[in-house]
């Protein structure tokens, strides 16, 4: 496939400061309004119209529809890896709490904010 080559070329010619991070900016925070029982039923997965690549330890995501590319942090990259197959929001949160030993409420808040940004940018599909 030629898309990973294009992504690598674009990234190699763009300074990191030009890479948009989905964690920046305001969002409607629809995910954060979900109650716990509903949260367990929501499944998310990376949208088909994107490609991602790890370049020198940085995960970069390209939205093929818009041509916009995104750089993510290490923890966001971990979430992105989990999104390559359908997974519940609860399972993402539980995995991060176990891996990073973070406080569950804070983790839930951060995961939901990141998922909201990904959803707003068309990078994930949400299945109820």
N, C-alpha and C positions, 0 to 999 in steps of 0.2 A: 504494500500500500504506500502511496506517495505522501499521504498526509503527515505521518510522523517525520518524514524528511523535511517537509515544509515547516512544521512546527520547530524542528531543531534549527533550521536555517533562520527563521524569524527570531527565535530566542537568542541565537548566537550574535545577532546584529542589533539587539535592543538592550539598553541598560536596564537593570533590575528595577530602577525607580520608575520606569515606564510601564511596568507590569501592574495591571489592576488586580487588587486583592478583593475577593467577594466579601471579606469581613469589614470593609470600609463602606461608609455611606449609611443612609437611613433605610429602614425597611418597615413594612407594615406589621411585622412580627405576628403573623397569623399562627405560626407554629407554637409560639409561646402561650397562646390562649387555649391550647388543647389540655383537656383534663387527663389524668393518668390512665383511666381505662381506655380512652380513645387512643392515647399515645401508644399503647401496646399493640393496637390493631393497624396503625399506619405503617406502611412499607414504603421505602424509598429506594431508588436505583438511579445510577448515572443515566442521563438521557442518551439516546443513540446518536444524536447529532453533535458529538463532541469527541475529541481525542485528547489524550493526556500523555505526558512523558516525564520521566525523571532525568533532569539534566544537571549533572554535577551536584546532586543532593537536593535540588530544588524541583518540586513538582509543578508543572505548568499544564494548564488546561486550555484547550482551544475550543471555542464554540464555533462549529463549522458554519452554522446558519448566519451568524453575525460577523464572524472574523475576529471577534474580541478574544483576547487571551488573558489568563488569570494566573497569578502566582499565589501559592498558598503556604502557610506555615507548616512545620513538621507535624503538629497535631492535626491540622486540617488535612494534610496529606494522608495521615492514618485513616481519617474518616473517609476521604475520597477512595482509598483502597477498599474499604468495606463496602462502598456504594457500587462496586463493580458487579455485584449480584444483589438482587432484592434483599433488603434487610429491614427489620423493624427499628424504629427510632429508639425504642427501649433497649434493644440489643446493642446498638451503637453506644448509647450512654453507659450501659453496664460494662461493656468491654473497656471503655476509656477509664471508668472508675477503677476497675481492676488493674489495668495496666499502669495508670499514672497515679493511683492512690489519691485521687482528688475527692473533694466533698461532692456527694451526689447531686444536691440541689444546684450548686454552681455549674457542675458539668452539664446537667440537663439544660440549664439556661444558655450556656455557650454553644452546645450542640444544636439547640433549636434556632438560635440566632444564625449560625453558620448555614444550616439547612434552609432557612428562610432566604438568605442571600443567594444560595445556589438555585433555589426555586425561582426567585425573582429574575435571575439571569438565564433561566431556561436550561440549566445544567443538570437538573435531576427531574425525574418523574415521580409523582406521589400517588400511591395506590391505597385507597381506604378499604 
